[in-house]
Amino acid sequence: MINFSNHGIKPKLTLDLKAAGNWISDVVVSEHKIVGDIYYIFCSDDELLEINKQYLNHDTLTDIISFPESNSTNIISGEIYISIDRVRENAMMYGVKFINELYRVMVHGVLHFVGYGDGTPEDRAKMRSKEDYYLNLQP
């Protein structure tokens, strides 16, 4: 099940949660995995910075941090924290609509859970290709 929560985001996101959840579920299934419990937590830069410091020992802003929670390689579960502040800024910087950048970050997080990385240039290229592919399939 795909779950969403806003942590103090104002104004609240105007996101079709049912459509977004179905799309993310379709991504997981397309990658031949089973949808477990996936939690998207939309938060501020400040909140995500604290998480970054506490759990990853990084004192930098980021748009997303994902924590996989499944012990199975086939069941996809975990928490995906997304800084709405970073998504807004990145959308402006890249000249794309906010909602498009939000969906890119959302699919990026779940692609990490199914096994894609972004630690090398090759991994980043494959991740970007997968993001683009699934973004074209969104409703």
Residue pairs with C-beta under 8 A, 6 or more apart in sequence:
1 21
1 35
1 36
1 37
1 38
2 20
2 21
2 24
2 25
2 35
2 38
2 40
3 37
3 38
3 39
3 40
4 15
4 17
4 20
4 21
4 39
4 40
4 42
5 39
5 40
5 41
5 42
6 12
6 13
6 42
6 43
7 41
7 42
7 43
7 44
7 47
8 43
8 44
8 47
9 42
9 43
9 44
9 84
13 42
13 84
13 102
15 99
15 102
16 139
19 139
20 103
20 106
22 139
23 103
23 134
23 137
23 138
23 139
24 35
24 38
24 106
24 107
24 110
25 35
26 137
27 107
27 110
27 111
27 114
27 134
27 137
28 34
28 35
28 38
28 76
28 110
28 113
28 114
29 35
30 134
31 111
31 114
31 115
33 74
33 75
33 76
33 114
34 72
34 74
34 75
34 76
35 75
35 76
36 69
36 70
36 75
36 76
36 77
37 69
37 77
38 76
38 77
38 78
38 80
38 110
38 113
39 78
39 79
39 80
40 80
40 82
40 106
40 109
41 79
41 80
41 81
41 82
42 82
42 84
43 81
43 82
43 83
43 84
44 83
44 84
44 85
45 61
45 83
45 85
45 86
47 81
47 83
48 61
48 62
48 63
48 65
48 81
48 82
48 83
48 86
49 59
49 60
49 61
49 62
51 65
51 81
52 58
52 59
52 60
52 61
52 62
52 65
53 59
55 65
55 67
56 65
61 83
61 86
62 83
62 86
63 82
63 83
63 86
63 87
63 90
63 105
64 80
64 81
64 82
64 83
64 86
64 105
64 108
64 109
65 80
65 81
66 78
66 79
66 80
66 81
66 109
66 112
66 113
67 78
67 79
67 80
67 81
68 76
68 77
68 78
68 112
68 113
69 77
69 78
69 79
70 76
70 77
70 78
70 113
73 115
76 110
76 113
76 114
77 113
78 113
80 106
80 109
80 110
82 102
82 105
82 106
82 109
84 102
87 98
87 101
87 102
87 105
88 98
88 101
90 101
91 97
91 98
91 100
91 101
91 102
94 101
100 135
103 135
103 138
104 131
104 135
107 130
107 131
107 134
107 135
108 118
108 127
108 131
111 127
111 130
111 131
111 134
112 118
116 123
116 126
116 127
116 130
117 123
117 127
118 124
118 127
